[in-house]
Amino acid sequence: MRRIGHWINGSIVDSGATELPVFDPATGTQQAVVMAATTAEVRAAVSAARDAYPAWRAASLSRRSEVMFRFRELVDANRKEIAALVSAEHGKTVADALGELARGIENIEFAAGAPALLKGGFTEQASTGVDVYSIRQPLGVVAGITPFNFPAMVPMWMFCTALVAGNTFVLKPSEKDPSVSLLLADLLRQAGTPDGVFNVVQGDRVAVDALLSDVDVDAVSFVGSTPVARYVHETGTQGGKRVQALGGAKNHMVVLPDADVGAAADAAVSAGYGSAGERCMAVSVVVAVGAVADPLVAAIAERIAAIRVGPASDPDAEMGPLITREHRDRVASYLARDGGSVVVDGRSAAAAAGPGFFLGPSLVDNVTTDSGYYTDEIFGPVLSVVRVDSYDEALALVNDNPYGNGTAIFTRDGGAARRFQYDAVCGMVGINVPIPVPVAYYSFGGWKASLFGDLHMYGPAGLDFYTRTKVVTARWPDPATSTVDLGFPKVR
Ligand code: NAD
């Protein structure tokens, strides 16, 4: 059985208190074991990062930027290999894995150019002969804890910006698809990252708790479900760490009566079922306003019939399996519940797709807002349709929802779209765009229970998170006009 270890101080470390299974979701069989780090292994990784920090911090900005340029070239040259590894352990199609990687690469490119944004401010002559300036300095050791659904991209959201700013890094990837983290670590090494600057510890809650309680960890970036995000934020900040913790979502796509039904249906299908619905920006609820509901539901159902579900090894597959058997069974269990009328039941298509953790795309109409379809983050290919009579009712659903990651509106009315952009209590808004994940030179983050902390992830907000500001007030007396006299103490 293939063994997946940690990456500590530039080498693979194959040890752990326990070994966790890694499945092939397309076949349902175990393909590897991943080591679950003990507190001692986490300590070794953090101390490697701590030891590497002074020299990495002292490396010039151009050197750190050059490492990012080289890393970008290596990731680009290895796109197929990385995508294949993502597909093998996550189950998403190769095209989807390549898409994930493309969004990750944007973050390397942003980091390579980040020195321009790491400039401070300078005020000349704030007082007579006194200048004031601000500089940004790294935090020290940053820990990144990431979810299963984007095993390449989400770590890249974090470590590219953190490293270029001069921090060292310890990544704790999801135990469900851990291999790609080691490939990225090796590419970072080839790009010129010194040993200890980037480390990986595998595992589960034990490893997370060890990172949260380690005094040498200065900051924590987390992405995952809301209960764990809340826990990581509370525990980390209690320990005096800087924490950003991105949580779950229930993204609403509002379709107004004037929308182009075909375009809205295409968007709902790709955003609802892409990556088997296992995206934090997936559309989970279509809010159909007024008379658009009937033609929209019919158009979505028609498109579902054409979706090919299958393993990533099938080049024509458009949707893969879910991550584990337990998760697939939990998602499928919704289809037996009350609270909506099932239009397309994906359980029937599941067996035909293969022996793995498959569930076909499912559509549930007339969903009531007190049902589990609506209240829970299902995180699978079950798309709900809630019917309402007005824009105001649709907006109230978006704004009253405890989550506030992304939302979208489909309309031909620019005024309505502009009003929605103004009104929506949500971190990311799409206008005729179903999954509005910002490009890397903006930043990503939700509101409400979708993010705990103050700063969004990657882009300019990422640089703010991974640096702290120091303000210097300096006085260099002009030898021609003054003598050194700071006023106190007086020399007698
Ligand atoms: P998860 O919360 O189960 O796991 C995330 C990470 O936390 C993993 O590394 C895991 O090992 C660790 N973890 C799990 N349980 C823990 C516990 N009790 N204590 C400490 N650590 C724990 O999430 P997941 O199932 O891997 O990913 C799916 C979730 O992530 C969904 O809720 C999705 O919406 C969310 N997500 C959010 C974003 C975002 O940007 N907001 C992006 C991707 C995924």
Residues whose N, C-alpha, C, O or C-beta is under 5 A from the ligand:
A	BS01	NAD	I145 T146 P147 F148 N149 K172 P173 S174 E175 G203 D204 R205 V208 V223 G224 S225 T226 V228 L246 G247 G248 A249 C280 S450
